Every structure is written in structure tokens, then in C-alpha cells.
């Protein structure tokens, strides 16, 4: 059954500016500027000014079940942009090994070289995506820290590191070596209201 319209509203924080042109959303905040192209989804995006504050109003007209489901996805995308420019995203990854210690060398904060994985001589190089910085943790041994404003780039960089160290031709229940995401958090915590 199709409804005439389905709507979602997003409240914009006071320290964030949002510009919508077509279906391109630009979000600017204290940590920087992010842009997302939402042309692939058939929704209406509008900026509304109300007494309680500014809102992003998202509408799907005459949508079926799948089109209405995209409404919440678009809302989550915009909320992630707002969270990125206000708090930033931080992923922690742990190096896990049983016998051969994995050696990670970070070059200029934008790429990492992984050596001695399962005793292999091959050197794995993984470049970080735009806006993602990688560093070694000073508090914890064998821990990498990835941080950036765009959740897509931070999580994809973490996935690229994880996928570069997959165990092949062995029983993965026994050989649990690899680099795994241990924590997903934000860089700057917001003060409690």
C-alpha cells in the first residue's frame, strides 16, 4: 500500500551549518566540512526554520515500502555527517597473533605497512582514504587508531586493513591471526546537557 507522503525531520545543532542544493548536502561544523551526494534516492530535502531551531525535512511522495525504507537511511547519512563535523569518528584496531608477531609501520600517517603476518615475507601496504589519519596507540600495545570526519572513509580504511590480513589455505577456526576493529567511538565527546 502506498501512502501519500512519509516524512522525517532532523534537528540541526546551533554550531552546524547545512546547505542543500538539489540532493547534494553540505554540512559545515567546528571540525570541518563534509559533502554527500544523495541523487540516487528519490526524496525531497528542505531546510525549515522554526521557533525551536532549524530542521532538515525529508519527504518521500507516493513511496512503496522500499522507497519509504530509504527515508531512514537518508536521515542516518545526514546525522553521520553532523556527527562527523562536530565530534569526528575514531576506530581502534587490535593486532592479534599467536606466534609470529605482526609488525606495523605507519608512514606519514596516511598509509600502513604490515609485515610478518603468519611469518610471511610479503609486505602489505594499505593507503588510508581522504581525511583519515592512522597512528599507533601510546596507551595500548599492538593497537592502531584511525580517525577522521567521514564515517564512510574511516570505516572503509579499517575494512581495507582487516581484509589485507586474511588467513588463506588454513583452518580459520584455529588461525585467528589478523587485525580486527576493537572499538568504534568518537574523537571529541559532547558535554552532557
C-alpha positions in Angstrom: 0.0 0.0 0.0 1.3 3.5 -0.9 0.9 6.4 1.4 0.6 9.9 0.0 3.8 11.0 1.9 6.2 9.9 4.6 8.4 12.4 6.4 11.4 12.5 8.8 12.9 15.6 10.5 16.4 16.2 11.7 17.2 18.9 14.2 20.3 20.9 13.3 22.7 21.8 16.2 23.5 25.5 16.6 27.2 25.1 15.7 26.4 23.4 12.4 25.5 24.9 9.0 23.8 22.8 6.4 23.3 23.7 2.7 21.1 21.7 0.4 21.3 22.2 -3.4 19.4 19.6 -5.4 20.1 16.5 -3.5 23.7 17.4 -2.6 24.0 18.0 1.2 26.9 20.1 2.5 27.5 20.2 6.3 29.9 22.6 7.9 30.9 22.5 11.6 33.8 23.1 14.0 35.8 20.1 12.7 35.5 20.9 9.0 33.2 20.4 6.0 31.6 17.3 4.5 29.5 16.8 1.4 27.3 13.9 0.4 25.5 13.3 -3.0 22.1 11.8 -2.5 20.9 11.9 -6.1 20.4 8.1 -6.2 17.5 8.3 -3.8 14.1 9.8 -4.8 13.4 12.1 -1.8 12.7 15.8 -1.2 15.1 17.6 1.1 14.3 21.0 2.5 15.7 23.3 5.2 13.0 24.6 7.5 13.4 27.4 10.1 11.2 27.0 13.1 10.9 28.6 16.6 12.6 25.6 18.1 15.5 25.7 15.7 16.4 24.7 12.1 15.3 21.4 10.7 16.1 19.3 7.7 12.8 18.0 6.4 12.9 14.8 4.3 9.8 13.7 2.3 9.0 10.6 0.2 5.9 11.1 -2.0 3.8 8.1 -3.0 6.5 5.7 -2.0 6.3 1.9 -1.8 7.8 0.0 1.1 11.4 0.1 -0.2 11.3 3.8 -1.0 10.0 4.6 2.5 12.8 2.5 4.0 15.3 4.8 2.2 13.9 7.7 4.2 15.5 6.4 7.5 18.8 5.7 5.6 19.0 9.3 4.3 18.3 10.5 7.9 21.1 8.4 9.2 23.5 9.6 6.5 22.8 13.3 7.4 23.1 12.5 11.1 26.5 10.9 10.5 27.6 14.0 8.6 26.6 16.2 11.5 28.3 13.9 14.0 31.4 13.9 11.8 31.8 17.7 11.7 31.1 18.1 15.4 32.7 15.0 17.1 34.6 13.1 14.5 35.0 9.3 14.3 37.7 7.1 15.9 38.2 3.4 15.2 40.6 1.3 17.3 42.1 -1.9 15.8 44.0 -4.6 17.6 46.8 -6.7 16.1 46.0 -10.4 17.1 48.7 -13.1 16.7 49.5 -16.4 18.3 53.2 -17.0 17.2 54.6 -14.6 14.6 54.3 -11.0 15.9 52.6 -8.7 13.3 54.7 -5.6 12.6 53.0 -2.4 11.5 54.9 0.5 10.2 53.0 3.8 9.7 54.3 6.1 7.0 53.4 9.8 7.2 50.1 9.0 8.9 48.3 8.2 5.7 49.4 4.6 5.0 50.5 1.5 6.9 52.8 -1.4 6.0 52.0 -4.8 7.6 55.0 -7.2 7.8 55.5 -10.7 9.2 51.8 -11.7 9.1 51.9 -15.5 9.8 55.6 -15.4 9.2 55.1 -14.4 5.5 57.8 -12.3 3.8 55.2 -10.3 1.7 54.8 -6.7 2.7 51.2 -5.5 2.7 50.6 -1.8 2.1 47.3 -0.1 2.8 46.6 3.5 2.0 44.1 5.5 4.0 41.2 7.2 2.2 40.9 11.1 2.2 40.8 12.7 5.6 41.7 9.5 7.6 44.8 9.6 9.8 46.3 6.5 11.3 48.5 6.3 14.3 49.8 3.8 16.9 48.3 3.9 20.3 50.5 5.1 23.1 48.3 3.5 25.9 48.0 0.0 24.4 50.5 -2.3 22.8 49.6 -3.6 19.3 46.8 -1.1 18.7 46.1 1.1 15.7 44.0 4.2 15.9 42.1 5.5 12.8 40.4 8.9 13.0 38.6 11.2 10.6 35.4 13.2 10.0 33.8 11.0 7.3 32.4 7.7 8.7 32.5 6.1 5.3 36.2 6.8 4.8 37.2 5.8 8.3 35.3 2.5 8.3 36.4 1.6 4.7 40.0 2.2 5.7 39.6 -0.1 8.7 38.0 -2.7 6.5 40.9 -2.4 4.0 43.4 -3.1 6.8 41.4 -6.1 8.0 40.9 -7.6 4.6 44.6 -7.3 3.8 45.4 -9.8 6.6 43.0 -12.7 5.8 44.2 -16.2 6.5 44.3 -18.3 3.4 44.6 -22.1 2.9 44.4 -22.8 6.7 41.6 -23.5 9.2 40.3 -20.1 10.3 38.9 -21.5 13.5 42.5 -22.3 14.6 44.4 -19.5 12.9 42.8 -16.4 14.4 45.7 -14.0 13.5 44.7 -10.7 11.9 43.9 -7.0 12.6 40.4 -6.5 13.9 38.3 -3.5 14.9 38.0 -3.5 18.7 36.2 -0.2 19.3 34.1 2.4 17.4 33.8 5.7 19.1 34.1 9.5 18.6 37.1 11.8 18.9 35.5 14.6 20.9 32.8 13.8 23.5 30.0 16.4 23.6 29.3 17.9 27.1 26.3 16.3 28.8 23.3 18.7 28.7 
